[in-house]
Amino acid sequence: MLFNSLDFLVFALVFFVIFYNFVKIRIPLALIASYFFYGYWNYYYLILILVSSLIDFYVAQQIEINSDKKRKMYLLISIVSNLGILMFFKYHNFFADQMSLVNLSIPKHDFLLPVGISFYTFQTMSYSIDVYRGDIKAEGSFLKFCLYVSYWPQLVAGPIERASHLLPQLSFNKKVDKNGFMFATYKILTGYFKKVVIADKAAIIVNVIFDNPGDFSSLFVFTGVVLFAIQIYCDFSGYSDIAIGFARLMGVELNENFKMPYFSFSITEFWRRWHISLSTWFRDYLYIPLGGSRVLALKTFRNLWVTFFISGLWHGAKWNFVIWGALHGIFITIEHISKNYLKLNLPFPKIVKYLWTMLIVLFCWIFFRASDFDNAIDVIKNIFELRFGGSIVEKHRVNELIYLCLLLFVWDYLNYKKIYLFKEKIYFPIIIVTFLLTLLYGEFAEKGKFLYFQF
Amino acid sequence: MKTIILKTFILLAMTFSLVLVALVLKSDQYIDKYYPKFTKKYSSLIVGSSRAFYGLSPEYLGENFLNFSFSMLTSPYGEIYNNSIFNKIKDSRENIFILEVNPYALARNLKNNSLREIGGVLDEIYDVTSSPNLEYIFRFYEKPLERILSKNKKKPKFYDSGWMYEKKYDFFQEEKLDGCLTRYEKNFNSSRYSNEREKALVDLIRNLKSFGKVILTRLYIHNDFYKLENKYFPEFNQKMQLIANKYDLNYINFNVGYAMGKSLLRDCHHLNRKGARKSSLLLFEML
C-alpha cells in the first residue's frame, strides 16, 4: 500500500480509530494491520515475511539456550536463510545474466521482487546477530516478534530499526501526549509535502532529461542531475518522515533516517546524515566485523570499499548501483587517506569544501538514476560538452519547483542551525500551511511510487 | 488529548473543504483535454483512438454526440474501454455510435503479456459521469490543483464535446514524416493483430446495436503511413469489412476512394481541424 494513496488514508483512519479505542488488543491489531498493509500489494509474499519471522524467532531462542558451537550454527542458519531469500528474489536473475556472459546458462525466475525485502531481511538478521552477541535477550512473544519484523510504518522502506530500540516500544505502553501528537502530525504532513509536492514534481522533469539528455543544453542536463538529488532526498526522507509520524501516533519513536545530508562538508559527513539506519547497519554488522579502521591501512581501505560496494549492491541488482556504491567507497577512502595518513589539512574555505562534496555526490547520483551505464555516460557527456540552446521542458513546473525547493532549503537550513520554528504557539498555523501547500501544489495524478520500495 | 485530536482533525477538514468548494466552483472552466469526457451520460458517442479524438468533431455531427476517444495507449479496443463506454450511454434506442478502427487499436504487443491500457485512466477511474468529477480531478489531473484555482481559463470553443484541436500544431510538416514512420514501424514490428481485441470490438458492436446505430470507420492518414499499416496488417480492411457485413454496418475507409489530402493532416496519422470537419460532415451525410 502506498502512503500517498487514498486506500492508505482510509486504512490509517480505520486503524487509528480502533487502535485508540481498544487498548488491550493493540499488539495483535498492529500485526494484522501490518500484514494487511503488506498483503494489499501481494498476499503470497506474506509467506516470506512469516518464514523470515519464524526462522529468526526460533534461531534467537536456540542461540540463547545453547552452547558456543551450536550458537554459531544457529546464527549461520539465520544469516544463510535471510540472505538466501534476498539472493533468490533480488540477485538471482542478475547473477544468471552475468554468468551468461561467460557462457554459463543458469535458468532465470519470473517472481516479482518483494517490496521492501532488503529492509525487513536486514532488520531480522540484525536481531539474531544482536542476540548472538548478547546485546539483547531473545524475544519471548512470537506475536510481538512478528510485529517487529512487519511493523507497517517502516516495513517497506525503513528506517531499519534495531530490536533493542523498537521491540520494547511495541508493547505500546507509552501514551501519546499533546506534543507527541502535534509532532507526529507535523512529520506526516512535511513527509507528504516532500513526496507529492517536491519529489513527484521533480521526477517529471528528471525523467524527461534522463531519457533524452541529448535534447537539452548542458546547463539543463546538469539541472536535471541536481533535481534528481532533490527528488531522491525528498522521496526517501519524505517516506521516513511519514513513517516516523505514524509510528509516533502509536507512541513509538523511530530513529531519524536523514539529518539534512545536503549540508555536508565531506563525503564522510554525508554518510553520517544520509540513510542513517542503513549506514549504521553496515558499520555495525559489516565494517566493524571486518576489522573497521583498527587494522593495517590497506585492510582499512579494503573494509571501507567492500562496505560501500555491498551497500551499492543492496540498493539493486544492477551495475549502476554497484558503481554508485563503489564510487562513494573510493571517495571516502581518499578522504580517509588525506585526513588520517597524509594529515592534510588544506586551508580551503568552507564553501569550497561544500561545493566539492556536493559535486561528488551529484556525480555519483548520475549512476544511481541512469537506466544503465551507457545512459550515465551519455548524461555526463552532455554536461561536459557545454552545449547551449536545446529545449526546455515544463517551464512552469521548473519555476514552481525553484520556489518550493527554496522554501524547503530555508526550513532545513534553520533546522541545521538548530533554530526550530515548530513551537507550541504556532503548531496549528504551520500544520495548516503545510497541508494547504501540499494540497495545492502536490502532484496527485496516480504515478508517484516511492523510489525506495524497489530496494 | 481528545480535544487536540479533534481540533487538528476539524482544522484539516475545514482546509480541505475550502479547497474542495473552490474546486467545485472552478470546475466549470477548462480543466484538461480529457476532463469533459468524464462529466455526464451521452446518447451518441465517437469511440476510438487519438485519430478519432482529433479527427471527428461532434460540432458537425450533432449536439447529442460526445467524442469519447482517447489515445492508442489508453483506449485500444478491449474490455476496459468497453466498460467505460457502456457506463457513458444514455438508455435510448435512437443513439448513434461511430467506432474509429485502425490496426494498432486492435493489436497487442508481442513481448509484453499485459494489456497496454491497464493502469490507464479508463482502467482506474470509477466515475465517468459526474459533474464536477472530483475523482478525475484528484486522481488523474496531471497538474497541481493550484492551476485550476488560480487561473480563469476560458473553455475552448468545442471543449464540452470532447473534441479538441490545437491551433499551433494544426498543419502537416513533411520533414517530420520519416521520424513518425520509423517510430510507428518499431511499434508495428513488435505487435500482432489480436483476436481478443477483435472479440471485444464485436462485443461492443453487438451491445451498442441494442442502443441504436453503429458505424465503423478507418480515418484518413498519410499515404505512406497507410502503406506501412497495410504492410504489417495486410488483412485489416478485409477483417473489418467482414465484421461490418456480419453485423449489418457500414465500414467507411477514408483512405480509399475519398478526396482527401495532406492539407487535412496535422501529422502523419492525425487529422487537423479541416480534416475533422470534412470527415465528420461526410459521416453525417451517411447517417
Interface residues (C-beta under 8 A of the other chain):
Chain A: L6 V176 D177 K178 F181 M182 T185 K201 E400 F428 I431 I432 F435 L436 L439 L440 Y441 G442 E443 F444 A445 E446
Chain B: M1 I4 I5 K7 T8 L11 L12 T15 F16 V19 E124 F138 R139 F140 Y141 E142 K143 P144 L145 E146 L149
